[in-house]
């Protein structure tokens, strides 16, 4: 069975943008970013998963600023 389109937004996929952000913004925590996403993926569809990636980025950028 082919991989569903929504399943491309998975925990492994979270590490790629996380590491790219980290390269430009050293306070960004890739592990927290990936964990935030992984803990919330279960019942989400494609668009909800996209939104989750955006939400996780914002939460982690703000957390880095507050350190």
C-alpha angles and dihedrals in degrees: 000000000000121000112262116245092240090056091068085076095070137132092277090053090054092065095060099060089035092058092045091053090046090056090061100030113039095193091063111112108216093187093054090046093053093043092050089054097042093052092054105038102086105100101016126122126217100280092041089053091051089051090049091056090052092046092049091051092052094046092050095045090052091046089054091052092051095055 
